[in-house]
Amino acid sequence: MTDETRRRIVRTGEAELGPYDMEGPVQPDMAALYLSYDKATAEGCYLMRMDPGAVTIPHDHAGFEDFLVLDGALVDSDGTVFRAGDAVSYAPGTHHNSWTTTGCTLIGFDWRPRPPSPRGGGCRPPPRG
């Protein structure tokens, strides 16, 4: 298999987003495009669009959740407002929910640290501080 056959290109401006159900039930005012996200492992990359007034269901993170706000604004449960261009990282164990009054689009990546292998490598979280 060549590198080109292992690559996936998604024209997000042309792609149709599907139902968003990462916190359980489908939320009709939200949509997602699962790029590499695997529901079985709850890891991978996704594009998420929230309509104005959308609210996520309160949830816990078993691993890291990292996202970049592409447009609009997102408000977190502690009142922090994330705007286009903001990159956000939640540590494992975080409990929160978010909402938007303007609508927003973000690209997210959920992942869990891996222990180093005997051959080296692995994935360790960045230092906090």
Secondary structure by P-SEA (a helix, b strand, c coil): ccccccbbbbcccccccccccccccccccbbbbbcccccccccccbbbbbcccccccbbbbccbbbbbbccbbbbccccccccccbbbbbcccccccccccccccbbbbbbbbbcccccbbbbbccccc
